[in-house]
Amino acid sequence: MKKETVWFEVEENESIGACIERMEQQGFQIAGRKEEPIFEEVDGQPVPVKQLIMLKGIKEKNI
């Protein structure tokens, strides 16, 4: 068996639970999560704007 890995981005107005449901509908299981802050420069200083959340999904395939 071969595993396929895809990263799913939690959309702007989407909950994490809704993203997991979307992953499951496409046949993926959650296998990891990562978050990255998004910054914007204001008066020469970085200011956090939002948090980017990515969920790692794995899908098993038969060869």
N, C-alpha and C positions, 0 to 999 in steps of 0.2 A: 504494500500500500504506500502511496505517496501523499504527503500532506501539502496542501496549497495554503499559503499565508497571504492575507489581505488586511491592510489597515483601513479601518472605518473612522471617519471624522464625525464627531458629534456636531450636528448642524447648529446654527445660531439659535433657533427657537425650538430645539429638540432636547428632551431629557435623555439621560444616560439609559434609562430603561427602554425608551422608545428606540434608541439606536441598537440596543441589544436585540429587541424584537425584530428590527429590520435585518440584522445579521442572521438571526435564526431563520427568517423567511427565505434567505438566500442560501441556507444550508451551512452556515458557519457557527462555530462555538467560540466563546470568548476565551482568549488565552493570555491576554496581557492588556496593560493600559499604560499610556504615557501622557504627560501633561507638559505643555510649554507655555510660558507667559508670552503675550504679544505686547510689545511696547510701542509707544508713539513719542516722538521727541517734542517737548514743549519747552520753550525758552532755553534750548540747549541741554535740557535734562530729560533722561528717559522716564516716561510715566507709564505704569502698567495700564493697558486698555481692557484686555480680556484674557481668558485662559483657553488655550486650544487643547481639547481632549481628544485623544485617538485611542481606539480600541482595536486590539489585534485579534483577528479571527482566523481559525484554522478549519480546513475542510479536508476530509479524507477522501481519497480517490482510489478506486481499484485500477490496477494496471492492466 
